Amino acid sequence: MFEKIALVTAVILPLFNIPLIVRIVQRKSSNDISLSWALGVWICILLMAPSGFQSEDIVWRTFNFMNVALFSCVAITVLKYRNWKERG
């Protein structure tokens, strides 16, 4: 029972990145998002991913797949909607 709950949570937790992506796209700007934060988190997720992908633990493996996919979308969106000219 606990593993099923954890597995559902492993899928749901990364979905909370979607509102951030939507907000950036709607405003057409990611200037309020720290570039070092977004890229730092993304790099850490990518560095942890091989461990997660090889894990026997279905919850950890699922979370890693979801997190890599959705946070990659966050990082790409932050870079795409960065208004470099306004930052000076």
C-alpha positions as CSV (number, residue, x, y, z in Angstrom):
1,M,0.0,0.0,0.0
2,F,2.8,2.5,0.9
3,E,4.7,1.7,-2.2
4,K,1.6,2.4,-4.4
5,I,1.1,5.7,-2.6
6,A,4.8,6.6,-3.1
7,L,4.6,5.6,-6.8
8,V,1.6,7.9,-7.4
9,T,3.4,10.7,-5.6
10,A,6.5,10.1,-7.7
11,V,4.4,10.8,-10.7
12,I,2.4,13.7,-9.3
13,L,5.3,15.7,-7.6
14,P,7.1,16.7,-10.8
15,L,3.8,17.8,-12.3
16,F,3.9,20.8,-10.0
17,N,6.5,22.2,-12.5
18,I,3.7,22.7,-15.1
19,P,2.2,25.8,-13.4
20,L,5.6,27.4,-13.5
21,I,6.0,26.7,-17.2
22,V,2.5,28.0,-17.9
23,R,3.1,31.2,-16.0
24,I,6.4,31.9,-17.9
25,V,4.7,31.2,-21.2
26,Q,1.7,33.4,-20.4
27,R,3.9,36.3,-19.3
28,K,6.5,35.7,-22.1
29,S,9.2,36.3,-19.6
30,S,11.3,34.3,-17.1
31,N,13.2,37.2,-15.7
32,D,11.8,36.6,-12.3
33,I,13.3,33.1,-12.2
34,S,16.9,32.9,-11.1
35,L,18.9,31.5,-14.0
36,S,21.5,30.0,-11.6
37,W,18.7,28.3,-9.6
38,A,17.0,26.8,-12.7
39,L,20.2,25.6,-14.3
40,G,21.7,24.5,-11.0
41,V,18.7,22.3,-10.1
42,W,18.5,20.9,-13.7
43,I,22.2,20.0,-13.6
44,C,21.8,18.3,-10.3
45,I,18.8,16.4,-11.5
46,L,20.7,15.2,-14.6
47,L,23.7,14.1,-12.5
48,M,21.4,12.1,-10.2
49,A,19.4,10.6,-13.0
50,P,21.8,7.7,-13.9
51,S,21.5,6.4,-10.4
52,G,17.7,6.6,-10.5
53,F,17.4,5.0,-13.9
54,Q,19.4,2.0,-12.8
55,S,17.7,1.6,-9.4
56,E,15.7,-1.5,-8.5
57,D,13.3,0.8,-6.6
58,I,10.3,1.6,-8.9
59,V,9.4,4.7,-7.0
60,W,12.9,6.3,-7.3
61,R,13.2,5.2,-11.0
62,T,9.7,6.7,-11.8
63,F,10.4,9.9,-10.0
64,N,13.7,10.3,-11.9
65,F,12.1,9.8,-15.3
66,M,9.3,12.3,-14.5
67,N,11.6,14.8,-12.9
68,V,14.2,14.8,-15.7
69,A,11.4,15.2,-18.3
70,L,9.5,18.0,-16.6
71,F,12.4,19.9,-15.1
72,S,14.1,19.8,-18.5
73,C,10.9,21.6,-19.8
74,V,11.3,24.2,-17.0
75,A,15.0,24.8,-17.9
76,I,14.2,25.1,-21.6
77,T,11.3,27.4,-21.0
78,V,13.4,29.6,-18.7
79,L,16.1,29.9,-21.3
80,K,13.6,30.4,-24.2
81,Y,11.7,33.2,-22.4
82,R,14.7,35.0,-20.9
83,N,14.6,38.6,-22.0
84,W,18.4,39.1,-22.3
85,K,18.1,42.7,-23.5
86,E,16.0,43.9,-20.5
87,R,18.5,42.4,-18.0
88,G,21.3,44.8,-19.2
